[in-house]
Structures are given as C-alpha cells and as structure tokens.
Amino acid sequence: GAGVSQSPRYKVAKRGQDVALRCDPISGHVSLFWYQQALGQGPEFLTYFQNEAQLDKSGLPSDRFFAERPEGSVSTLKIQRTQQEDSAVYLCASSSPGLAGSKQYFGPGTRLTVT
Amino acid sequence: RKEVEQDPGPFNVPEGATVAFNCTYSNSASQSFFWYRQDCRKEPKLLMSVYSSGNEDGRFTAQLNRASQYISLLIRDSKLSDSATYLCVVNQGNFGNEKLTFGTGTRLTIIP
C-alpha cells in the first residue's frame, strides 16, 4: 500500500519567490500534519488538519506560511516571499482517524533551499 | 526551555555494547510518549511507544517515569544498523490535539 507521498522532493527557490509543497496522505487518514525540520534539529510542528478543518496552526512561523486541505485529502503548504531562514525539510504526516496518540506516518519530506 | 530535551550526542559506541538515551519533557499534561528513529536524509519512523510499565521490543527497552517526567531508551547488543538519530517524542494525546513535540535527537554511531 502507498505511504505518505510528498512533492517535490527537492526545491530550490530564490529569496522572495513563492513555493508550494504538496502532501498526499495515506488513503483514509483523517489527520494530517506539517512539520519543519531544520538541519541538526528535531521536527517542529507547523499545522494540523482533521479532514478539511485546520484545527491548529500555532506553529506557522509567520503569515507568509499558509496551508490548506480543501477536500480533506491532499494538502498544500505555501510559503510566500521565501527567506533564507525558511530553508529546511518540510515533513508531512498522517494518522488514523480519531485515535489520540495514534501513530503518525511520515512522508519523505521536501527539502527546500532558499538562495 | 525546550519542551523535550535530549543530549544531542554524538554517541560513538562499539558494536555489541549497550547504550542508553535519556530524555526529559516539561509539559505534565503529556499523555503519549514515543521513540522515533531517523536515518540520515530520511523521514522519522516510529521505533516504539513508551509506557509507564516499561516495554521491550527485542533488543530495545523503553521506560517512562511520569513523576520525574523522564523517558529512556536502552539498546542492548548494538548492531551497525542501529546507527541513526533517535528522537524522543511526546504528545498531549487529546483528541483534536495530536501534534507531536520532538526533541532535537540523539545521534548514535555504532563502530565496528
């Protein structure tokens, strides 16, 4: 069965460009998460959806970051006017519906480099 | 203070040795606890959940001390394939609040 997939796997953007990162969760998984992992650090939470509802966006570092999941499956993380400090790996994870503390399955990530 | 703190290492350990990692967390409302493993340039993968009673999976033993807000992972008879970064992870475990909080990770290298 297919796991979580993300695209593109690598993205190089010039400072000031907008980027869009895509996540395809495991089919049937209601919960979807975005994390940011800087070099040498653990992943840090960005935002979380249950179906199409964005329940928590407390981790988004600025208003340049925006995430959506309009039909409750595929999600897009958009970063406007990228800055060098946005360079990181962006990880998407999904989990089984409604189970608190349930296992999150991670995608391979998108490595964003802002030059 | 970070919510989850780990010694970043690196730990360089000879093959066959026993190695232990520790982690502390600050949010007493945390309900669920995990160890994840992350290989270089790969995504994190769940190694094991951690329970107060302690749990074992082959060569790996995890322990939780809620009173001290402390989590441990023990690896016995270490193998070369155990080389990775080990991430201590907690969440509050409430429905609708399932985000994971990660430590910075402890880097382990097993030396032949």
Interface residues (C-beta under 8 A of the other chain):
Chain A: S31 F33 Y35 G40 Q41 G42 P43 E44 F45 Y48 Q50 L55 D56 G59 L91 A93 S95 G98 A100 G101 S102 K103 Q104 F106 G107 P108 G109
Chain B: V4 P8 Q31 S32 K42 E43 P44 K45 L46 S49 L87 N91 G93 N94 F95 G96 N97 E98 K99 L100 T101 F102 G103 T104 G105
